[in-house]
Amino acid sequence: MPARRRIPAARAREAVRAWASDPAAADRSATALAVRGALEELAARVPGSSVEVRVPPFGVAQCVEGPRHTRGTPPNVVETDAATWLALVTGSLGWDDALARGLVSASGQRAALGEHLPLFPSAPS
């Protein structure tokens, strides 16, 4: 069953573009909308429940096909802050670079999301 979208895809793209045009000027609600919209977009494009992507305090999504996880800490977890997540989503930061710089924590065999990012590469950075 695909993830339920709360934010329409067009609204998610708009929120990410607005954030990317001036990250320093984005308030908490604008950042939250962009993060949540991008998480929903990832879950829609890469359905599944074997990887949990966490962007505290704004949201979490499950994605990537594979074994379903139902209790406790999932075996495949990606966690980062909002600015890093949105930089990955827009393509202004690459997955490998984020890992090398310690901006993303990724554990588990399926936690490599580099092939699925960026989600909105046309968004200005």
C-alpha positions in Angstrom: 0.0 0.0 0.0 1.5 3.4 -1.0 2.1 6.0 1.7 -0.7 8.4 2.2 0.1 11.9 1.0 -0.9 14.8 3.2 0.9 17.3 1.1 0.1 17.3 -2.7 3.2 16.7 -4.8 2.9 20.2 -6.4 2.7 21.8 -3.0 5.7 19.8 -1.8 7.8 20.9 -4.8 6.7 24.5 -4.3 7.7 24.4 -0.6 11.1 22.9 -1.4 11.7 25.6 -4.1 10.7 28.4 -1.7 13.1 27.0 0.9 15.9 26.6 -1.6 15.6 30.1 -2.9 16.6 31.5 0.5 17.2 28.9 3.3 18.3 31.6 5.8 15.0 33.4 5.4 12.8 30.3 5.7 10.8 30.3 9.0 10.1 27.1 11.0 6.8 26.4 9.4 8.1 26.9 5.8 11.0 24.5 6.6 8.6 22.0 8.2 6.4 22.0 5.1 9.4 21.6 2.8 10.8 18.7 4.9 7.5 16.9 5.2 6.7 17.3 1.6 10.0 16.0 0.5 9.7 13.0 2.9 6.3 12.2 1.4 7.7 12.5 -2.1 10.5 10.1 -1.3 8.0 7.6 0.2 5.9 7.9 -3.0 8.8 7.5 -5.4 10.5 4.7 -3.4 7.7 2.8 -1.8 8.4 0.3 0.9 9.1 0.0 4.6 12.6 -1.3 5.1 14.3 2.1 5.6 13.2 4.8 8.0 14.3 8.3 7.1 14.2 10.7 10.1 14.5 14.5 10.0 13.8 15.6 13.5 11.8 17.4 14.7 9.9 17.7 11.4 9.1 14.2 10.2 9.8 10.6 9.3 9.1 8.4 6.3 9.5 4.8 5.5 10.7 3.8 2.1 12.6 1.2 0.0 11.2 -2.2 -0.7 12.4 -5.0 1.5 11.7 -6.7 4.8 9.0 -4.9 6.7 9.9 -3.6 10.1 7.3 -3.3 12.8 8.8 -2.9 16.3 11.7 -1.2 17.9 14.6 0.5 16.1 14.5 -0.4 12.4 17.6 -2.1 11.0 17.9 0.5 8.2 17.8 4.2 9.4 18.8 7.4 7.8 18.8 10.5 10.0 19.8 14.1 9.3 18.8 17.7 10.1 16.4 19.7 8.0 18.9 21.8 6.2 21.0 18.8 5.1 17.9 16.9 4.1 16.6 19.7 1.9 20.1 20.2 0.4 20.1 16.5 -0.5 16.6 16.8 -1.9 17.5 19.8 -4.1 20.9 18.4 -5.2 22.9 21.2 -3.7 24.6 18.5 -1.6 25.5 15.0 -2.8 24.8 11.9 -0.8 28.4 10.7 -0.6 29.6 14.1 0.4 27.0 14.4 3.2 28.1 11.0 4.5 31.8 11.8 4.3 31.2 15.1 6.2 29.1 13.4 8.9 26.0 15.3 8.0 23.9 12.1 7.6 23.8 9.1 9.7 23.0 6.0 7.7 22.9 2.5 9.2 21.9 -0.8 7.6 22.4 -2.4 4.2 19.5 -0.6 2.5 20.1 2.9 4.0 22.0 4.2 1.0 19.7 6.7 -0.6 22.1 8.3 -3.1 20.5 6.6 -6.1 17.1 8.2 -5.1 18.3 11.7 -4.6 17.9 14.5 -5.5 14.1 14.6 -5.6 13.7 18.1 -6.9 16.9 18.9 -8.8 15.5 21.9 -10.6 14.9 23.7 -7.3 17.3 26.6 -6.9 20.1 26.2 -4.3 
